[in-house]
Amino acid sequence: MFKIKDLEFDIEHAYLDAYVSDLDGEMVFGLQIKTKEKEDVFLGYSAHFETDMLLNIKPNEITKWQDIAGRKVEWEDYLEDEEEPDGFLYIFEHEAVYNAKIEIKNIDNRIYVKIDALCDVYFDDDYSDNLPLKIETEIDFYGIPCGKNTSENDCINEIKPYLDVSNFRYVKNKYDVSLMIPKDSDMETNLLLTKE
């Protein structure tokens, strides 16, 4: 479910990715959720929720990405602080998501995210600002970009303090960005490998 006020959208994709921060030595999880376009809503544009900084993980805090289940993240206003969680909704342009409450859950060994927040769209008088945003969907983990032409050994060493590397495999996307992706990742649908 992806709902803005009373408008419900079908979800095209919902995934987590992560990177190791040079600033604080933590692994940072991001979340991307994009809807399918709806011809009769918002001029046919899709909606896209994104946060590059959802959750920070310290070394040895978890062993597999699914261990983030049970975590809750909240923020009131968008802060331009790169060390605090924040998020955006993109329809016509990026608008901050605020008063956000996000919960990550494990249901029958599948990982779900539930988001309750407020957002601005600025479409018309009925869909302008302070609109309820509700999202609940299963999410996948697409992996960890390590940098352009980074060796497999360097990628392994980068993520080893945070996750059990035996659950990952090394690949490169078409731009020669090296990635560590879950071994069970679908190579055809993993957007870190296939997006333009």
C-alpha positions in Angstrom: 0.0 0.0 0.0 1.2 3.5 -0.9 -1.3 6.2 0.0 -1.2 10.0 -0.1 -4.3 11.3 1.6 -7.1 9.3 -0.1 -5.1 8.4 -3.3 -3.8 4.8 -3.4 -1.0 3.8 -5.7 0.4 0.4 -6.8 4.0 -0.1 -5.9 6.6 -0.7 -8.7 9.6 -1.4 -6.4 10.6 -1.2 -2.8 14.2 -1.9 -1.7 16.9 -1.1 0.7 20.5 -0.5 -0.2 23.5 0.5 2.0 26.9 2.0 2.0 29.7 2.4 4.5 30.1 6.0 5.7 33.6 7.5 5.7 32.3 10.1 8.2 31.5 7.8 11.1 32.5 4.3 10.2 28.9 3.0 10.2 26.9 1.2 7.6 24.0 3.4 6.4 20.8 1.8 5.0 18.7 3.8 2.5 15.2 3.0 1.3 13.6 3.5 -2.1 9.9 3.0 -2.8 8.4 3.9 -6.2 4.8 3.7 -7.4 3.5 2.9 -10.8 2.2 5.8 -12.8 -1.5 6.4 -12.5 -2.9 8.1 -15.6 -5.7 10.0 -13.8 -3.7 11.2 -10.8 -1.0 13.9 -10.5 -0.9 14.3 -14.3 0.2 10.7 -14.6 3.4 11.0 -12.6 4.5 8.3 -10.2 5.3 9.0 -6.6 8.7 8.1 -5.2 9.6 7.9 -1.5 13.3 7.9 -0.8 15.7 8.2 2.1 19.5 7.8 1.7 19.8 7.7 5.5 17.2 5.6 7.2 19.3 3.6 9.6 22.9 3.5 10.8 24.5 0.3 11.9 27.7 0.0 13.9 30.3 -2.7 13.4 29.2 -6.1 14.8 25.7 -4.9 15.6 24.0 -7.3 13.1 25.2 -10.2 11.0 22.6 -10.2 8.2 20.5 -7.4 6.7 17.3 -9.0 8.0 18.4 -8.3 11.5 17.2 -4.7 11.1 13.7 -6.0 11.7 12.2 -4.5 14.8 13.9 -1.2 14.4 11.9 2.0 14.5 13.0 5.4 13.1 11.4 8.7 13.6 12.0 12.3 12.6 9.9 15.5 12.9 11.3 17.9 10.4 13.8 17.7 7.6 17.2 18.6 8.9 20.1 19.3 6.6 22.2 17.1 8.8 23.9 14.3 7.0 24.0 12.2 10.2 20.2 12.2 10.9 17.5 10.2 9.2 15.3 12.1 6.7 13.3 11.4 3.6 11.7 12.9 0.5 8.7 12.4 -1.7 9.2 13.0 -5.3 6.3 13.6 -7.7 6.9 16.9 -9.4 10.0 17.8 -7.3 11.6 16.7 -4.1 9.6 17.7 -1.1 10.6 16.8 2.5 8.7 14.1 4.4 8.1 15.1 8.0 6.6 13.8 11.3 7.7 10.4 10.1 7.4 7.1 12.0 9.0 4.1 10.2 8.9 0.6 11.5 10.7 -2.4 10.0 9.1 -5.7 10.6 9.7 -9.4 10.0 6.5 -11.2 9.0 6.9 -14.9 8.1 10.6 -14.4 7.3 9.9 -11.5 5.0 10.9 -7.9 5.7 8.2 -5.2 5.6 8.3 -1.4 6.2 5.5 0.6 7.6 5.6 4.4 7.2 3.3 7.0 8.7 4.2 10.6 7.9 3.2 13.9 6.4 4.2 15.2 3.0 3.6 18.1 0.6 2.7 17.7 -3.0 1.6 21.2 -4.1 -0.7 19.9 -6.8 -4.0 21.8 -6.1 -6.0 23.0 -3.2 -7.0 19.4 -2.2 -3.5 18.0 -2.5 -1.2 20.7 -1.4 0.6 20.4 2.0 0.3 18.5 5.3 -1.0 15.4 3.5 -1.0 12.0 5.3 1.5 9.6 3.7 1.0 5.9 4.5 3.1 3.1 3.1 3.2 -0.5 4.0 5.0 -3.0 1.8 7.5 -5.8 1.6 11.1 -4.7 0.9 14.1 -6.4 -0.5 17.8 -5.6 0.0 19.6 -5.0 -3.2 23.1 -4.6 -1.8 26.1 -2.4 -1.1 27.9 -0.3 -3.8 31.6 -0.3 -3.1 32.8 2.1 -5.7 33.9 2.1 -9.3 36.3 -0.8 -10.2 36.7 -1.7 -6.5 38.2 -5.2 -6.2 36.3 -8.1 -4.7 38.7 -8.3 -1.8 38.3 -4.6 -1.0 34.5 -4.9 -1.1 34.6 -7.9 1.3 36.9 -6.0 3.7 34.6 -3.0 3.6 31.4 -4.8 4.6 33.0 -7.5 6.8 32.7 -5.5 10.0 28.9 -5.1 9.5 27.5 -8.1 7.7 28.4 -11.8 7.2 30.1 -11.7 3.8 29.2 -15.4 3.2 25.7 -14.2 2.4 26.9 -11.9 -0.5 28.5 -12.2 -3.9 30.6 -9.7 -5.8 29.3 -8.3 -9.1 29.8 -5.2 -11.2 27.0 -3.2 -12.9 27.2 -1.9 -16.5 29.0 1.3 -15.2 31.8 -0.8 -13.6 30.5 0.0 -10.1 31.5 -2.9 -7.8 28.7 -4.2 -5.6 28.2 -6.8 -2.9 24.7 -8.2 -3.4 22.8 -10.9 -1.5 23.5 -14.3 -2.9 19.8 -14.9 -3.5 19.4 -11.6 -5.3 17.5 -11.8 -8.6 20.0 -10.5 -11.2 17.1 -9.5 -13.5 15.2 -7.3 -11.1 18.0 -5.9 -8.8 17.9 -2.2 -9.7 21.5 -1.6 -8.6 22.5 -3.7 -11.5 19.9 -2.8 -14.1 18.7 0.8 -13.7 19.6 3.3 -16.4 
